[in-house]
Amino acid sequence: MKREDLQGLYKEFYFHELDVREKLETRFQIGFAIYVTVLTIIAYMLKMVDSSVAKELLYAFYLCLVVSLIPLSYSIYLNIRGFWGHKYLAVASPVEIEKYRKETIEHEKKICAYNSELADRDRTDYNAEEELFSYLYGEYARCTTYNIDVNYKRGVYIHTAIKYLLFSVTPLVVCSLVFILGDLDGSSPRKAVLIKHSDPLVISHDLQRVESLLLGIKDNCMLKDKNTEHGKVQELITPSSPGEMPVTEVPIVIPTPVTPKPPEAPIAPEPRDIIESHIPENTLSEDN
């Protein structure tokens, strides 16, 4: 098989391993969703368990729960280890590869000038295209091999986590059956509700006394209002001097003009964050 064919095969392996990486990420996230669901069920049972039932049922419930939590905890640990802390290798960016290509072309020109000054037996062979091909060939092979090992380790983590998750299912199911069939749910409608009777409410004759007191206060308030109005009327009709007719001065209130508020100014738009990628100068300026 030629090197060109092998390079095509390595490239397929390279992108395949990157695709496997994305699939593993999805499987780990599904595992976290399962753990959250299981822990929510366990938390509900612990919160609602009725401690007034038979002790044998409580012992069976807590024993199954502990036996289930041990492999479940180890499964969560393996899932976390497989999800975080792993590094992948990737080929260089196109900018760096293009920079390297131009450097190889420039070096080839220098080698040609160097060889032109030497005899035939002392010349050095250098081909820019061959060097670039060899570089990419080696990079695809190295990155693919490294990523295969990483994906294999992560696959072992997730398979082992699923195995211990299945180990915790059986005692958890037994624990749930004890919780349901043993009627350990304290919020169950079948549970008897204890109603505590307090002392009956005694209504004494003091209520009539309070009512009469409120009526007296109301009458006093009405009397004061009448006296106040009568005093104002007497003040208005009392003449200032004998023989003069009472003059009532009515103040003239001139409304103060209210200046309307100016329309609100438009809100200036906030600046937008722009992520810029820095490209070295003269990297792609020349096309050799």
C-alpha positions in Angstrom: 0.0 0.0 0.0 1.3 3.4 -0.9 1.8 6.2 1.5 -0.9 8.3 -0.1 -3.4 5.5 0.6 -2.2 5.1 4.1 -2.5 8.8 4.7 -6.2 8.7 3.5 -6.8 5.8 5.9 -5.2 7.7 8.8 -7.3 10.7 8.1 -10.5 8.6 8.3 -9.3 7.1 11.6 -8.5 10.6 12.8 -12.0 12.0 12.2 -13.6 8.8 13.4 -12.0 9.0 16.8 -13.1 12.7 17.1 -16.6 11.5 16.3 -16.3 8.8 18.9 -15.3 11.5 21.4 -18.6 13.4 20.8 -20.6 10.2 21.2 -18.9 9.5 24.5 -19.7 12.9 25.7 -23.4 12.3 25.0 -23.3 8.9 26.8 -21.7 10.5 29.9 -24.4 13.2 30.0 -27.2 10.6 29.8 -25.5 8.9 32.8 -25.6 12.1 34.8 -29.3 12.5 34.0 -30.0 8.9 35.3 -28.0 9.6 38.5 -30.0 12.8 39.1 -33.3 10.9 38.7 -32.2 8.0 41.0 -31.0 10.4 43.7 -34.2 12.4 43.5 -36.2 9.2 44.1 -34.0 8.3 47.1 -34.2 11.8 48.5 -38.0 11.6 48.3 -38.2 8.3 50.1 -35.9 9.5 52.9 -37.9 12.6 53.4 -41.3 10.9 53.4 -40.5 7.7 55.4 -42.8 7.2 58.3 -40.8 6.2 61.4 -43.9 5.1 63.3 -44.2 1.8 61.3 -42.8 -1.6 62.4 -39.1 -1.6 63.1 -38.5 -4.6 60.8 -39.8 -2.7 57.8 -37.5 0.3 58.7 -34.5 -1.9 59.0 -35.2 -3.7 55.7 -35.7 -0.3 54.0 -32.5 1.3 55.3 -30.5 -1.9 54.7 -31.5 -2.1 51.0 -30.9 1.6 50.6 -27.4 1.4 51.9 -26.6 -1.7 49.8 -27.9 0.3 46.7 -26.0 3.5 47.5 -22.5 1.8 47.7 -22.4 0.6 44.0 -24.3 3.7 42.9 -21.7 6.0 44.5 -18.9 4.1 42.8 -20.7 4.3 39.4 -21.1 8.1 39.8 -17.3 8.3 40.6 -16.4 6.4 37.4 -18.7 8.5 35.3 -17.1 11.7 36.6 -13.6 10.3 36.0 -14.5 9.4 32.5 -16.1 12.7 31.7 -13.4 15.0 33.0 -9.6 15.1 32.8 -8.9 13.7 29.4 -6.9 15.4 26.6 -7.1 14.9 22.9 -4.5 15.7 20.2 -5.3 17.5 17.0 -3.3 18.5 13.9 -2.0 22.0 13.7 -4.2 24.8 12.6 -4.3 25.8 8.9 -2.4 29.0 9.6 0.5 27.1 11.2 0.5 24.5 8.4 0.6 27.2 5.8 3.4 28.9 7.6 5.4 25.7 7.6 4.7 25.2 3.9 6.1 28.6 3.1 9.1 27.9 5.2 9.8 24.6 3.4 9.6 26.3 0.0 12.0 29.0 1.2 14.3 26.4 2.5 14.2 24.5 -0.8 15.3 27.7 -2.6 18.2 28.0 -0.2 19.2 24.4 -0.7 19.1 24.9 -4.5 21.4 27.9 -4.2 23.6 26.0 -1.9 23.9 23.0 -4.2 24.7 25.2 -7.2 27.9 26.2 -5.5 29.0 22.6 -4.7 30.1 19.6 -6.7 27.6 16.9 -7.6 28.7 14.5 -4.9 28.2 17.0 -2.1 24.7 18.1 -3.0 21.8 17.8 -0.5 18.4 16.6 -1.6 15.4 18.5 -0.3 11.8 18.6 -1.6 9.3 21.0 0.0 6.2 19.0 -1.1 7.7 15.7 0.2 8.6 17.3 3.6 5.0 18.7 4.0 3.5 15.4 3.0 5.7 13.5 5.5 4.8 16.0 8.2 1.0 15.6 7.7 1.4 11.8 7.4 3.2 11.6 10.7 0.8 14.0 12.5 -2.3 12.1 11.4 -0.8 8.8 12.6 0.4 10.2 15.9 -2.8 12.1 16.8 -5.0 9.2 15.8 -3.0 6.7 17.9 -3.2 8.9 20.9 -6.9 9.6 20.5 -7.6 5.9 20.2 -6.0 5.2 23.5 -8.0 8.1 25.2 -11.3 6.9 23.8 -10.5 3.3 24.9 -9.9 4.5 28.5 -13.1 6.6 28.5 -15.0 3.6 27.1 -13.8 1.4 29.9 -14.9 4.1 32.4 -18.4 4.3 31.0 -18.9 0.6 30.7 -17.7 0.0 34.3 -20.0 2.8 35.5 -23.0 1.2 33.8 -22.1 -2.2 35.3 -22.1 -0.8 38.9 -25.3 1.2 38.1 -27.0 -2.1 37.3 -25.6 -3.6 40.5 -27.4 -0.9 42.4 -30.7 -1.4 40.6 -31.7 -4.7 42.4 -31.4 -3.4 46.0 -33.0 -0.1 45.0 -36.0 -1.9 43.5 -36.3 -4.0 46.7 -36.1 -0.8 48.8 -38.8 0.8 46.7 -41.1 -2.2 47.1 -40.6 -2.1 50.9 -41.4 1.6 50.8 -44.6 1.1 48.8 -45.9 -2.2 50.0 -44.9 -1.5 53.6 -46.8 1.8 53.4 -43.8 3.8 54.6 -44.9 6.9 52.8 -45.9 9.4 55.4 -47.8 11.5 52.9 -50.0 8.6 51.8 -53.8 9.2 52.0 -54.2 5.8 53.7 -52.4 7.2 56.7 -54.5 8.2 59.7 -54.4 11.9 60.3 -54.2 12.9 64.0 -56.5 15.8 64.8 -55.8 17.6 68.0 -58.7 19.3 69.6 -58.0 22.5 71.5 -60.1 24.2 74.2 -63.5 25.4 72.8 -63.9 29.0 72.1 -65.7 30.7 74.9 -67.8 33.8 74.0 -68.5 35.8 77.1 -70.7 38.8 77.7 -67.8 41.1 77.2 -68.6 41.3 73.5 -71.7 43.3 74.3 -69.6 45.7 76.4 -67.1 46.1 73.5 -70.0 46.8 71.1 -71.4 49.5 73.4 -68.0 51.1 73.8 -67.6 51.3 70.0 -71.0 52.9 69.7 -70.1 55.5 72.3 -66.9 56.3 70.4 -68.9 56.7 67.2 -71.4 59.1 68.8 -68.5 61.3 70.2 -66.9 61.5 66.8 -70.1 62.6 65.2 -70.7 65.2 67.9 -67.3 66.7 67.5 -67.8 67.0 63.7 -71.1 68.8 64.2 -69.5 71.3 66.7 -66.6 71.9 64.4 -69.0 72.7 61.5 -71.1 75.0 63.7 -68.1 76.9 64.9 -67.1 77.6 61.3 -70.5 78.8 60.4 -70.6 81.2 63.3 -67.2 82.6 62.3 -68.4 83.2 58.8 -71.6 85.1 59.8 -70.2 87.2 62.6 -69.8 90.8 61.4 -66.5 92.6 61.9 -68.2 95.8 63.2 -71.7 96.8 64.2 -74.0 97.9 61.4 -71.9 96.2 58.7 -73.1 93.3 56.7 -71.0 90.2 57.1 -68.6 89.8 54.2 -67.5 86.4 53.2 -64.1 86.4 51.5 -63.7 83.6 49.0 -60.1 83.0 48.1 -59.5 82.8 44.4 -57.2 79.9 43.6 -55.2 80.3 40.4 -54.0 77.0 39.1 -50.3 76.9 38.6 -49.4 75.8 35.0 -47.7 72.4 35.0 -44.9 72.1 32.5 -45.1 68.7 30.7 -42.1 66.5 30.8 -40.0 66.2 27.7 -40.0 62.9 25.8 -37.5 60.4 27.0 -34.3 60.2 25.0 -33.7 56.9 23.2 -31.4 54.4 25.0 -28.1 54.0 23.2 -27.3 50.4 22.2 -24.7 48.6 24.3 -21.4 47.7 22.7 -21.2 44.2 21.3 -18.4 41.8 22.3 -16.4 40.8 19.3 -14.0 37.9 19.5 -11.1 38.4 17.1 -8.5 35.8 16.1 -5.0 37.2 15.8 -3.3 36.2 12.5 0.4 36.8 12.4 1.4 39.5 9.9 2.9 38.4 6.5 1.7 34.8 7.2 -0.6 34.6 4.2 0.5 37.8 2.4 2.7 35.9 -0.1 1.6 33.0 -2.2 4.6 31.0 -3.3 
